[in-house]
Amino acid sequence: MIFTIEQHRIGYKPQSTLGEVILPVPRIGRFCYTLEDTVRGDGIKVAKFTAIPALKYNVGIRYSNSFKRDVLVLYTKIIERNGYKEYVIEHNGITFTYVLVHGGNTIHHSDACILVAYNAITNEEEYKIQLTVEKDLFDIVSSWIKAGDTVYWNITNKSQKS
């Protein structure tokens, strides 16, 4: 089977972007919120402060040395170097590596990764999220991948919600 996870970016602040994840499972609707770095123009990247482009990505599983556990990783290609897999996103001359989906509360936990949680908090300056959903999301998506299914993560930039 093919599963496509939809992420809709719905809120934009100067230093943070709020989104929501819709899983391809009937009757769930919004599964969680996302928090990312700033969405910038096509082909523009400020290292550790730029959200990945709004595209469709492959989803895989990668062991994170930082988190000491398996996490979801988004990529457009995998580069093999000395028996080691490097998960890469390339688009319009810009490259991101190891874009993970994990827990966190503020944009300072992101570094181009996608943070996931049950609650969103908004204020004048930035978005924050709380109550990580990383394990629940990982359990669902990794079960598809381990069963041999293909999983995509599709990001779209929507208009700002009021």
Summary of the structure (lengths in Angstrom):
residues: 162
radius of gyration: 14.9
end to end distance: 36.5
largest distance: 49.4
contacts: 486
relative contact order: 0.27
helix: 10%
strand: 53%
